[in-house]
Amino acid sequence: MAIEERFEEYFAALDRSGNKDRCYLCCRSPAEVKRFFGFDEDGTPIDAPEYGLEDVVMADLDVMSYAGIRPVCAVCQLNYDALFLLEDDQRTLPMLLEQMRDERDRLWPDASG
């Protein structure tokens, strides 16, 4: 994809998300996602000398997807993928989402009770 098209995709996604360059699900910024994976914003490892890493850089700096209806980060995509690797993926996630929607008071009890 040409760089102009990537800019257009990025700015269109910002428009869709209310001008917020954050993951729609977890609200991490691109810099926070890189830090989660152990890299600085420029793609170099944070603790390279401590772990004896040499000439290591994050090969692909695209830690956010702007192609969907809202920006999604690589951490949330990995979490989603992991959920579907579970044997009971077709039951657990829908049940959990239903509980979060319909049984909030039971899941998060009142602090006074």
BELQUI-V399119 format. One record per pair of residues at least 6 apart in sequence whose C-alpha atoms are under 6 Angstrom apart, sorted by the first residue. I is the first residue (numbers start at 1). J is the second residue. If there is no record, write none. Layout:
((I | J) (I | J))
//
This chain:
((10 | 66) (13 | 66) (14 | 20) (17 | 70) (22 | 28) (22 | 29) (23 | 71) (23 | 72) (23 | 73) (24 | 71) (24 | 72) (31 | 41) (38 | 45) (38 | 46) (39 | 45) (39 | 46) (40 | 46) (43 | 57) (43 | 58) (44 | 57) (63 | 73) (63 | 74) (64 | 72) (64 | 73) (65 | 71) (65 | 72))
//
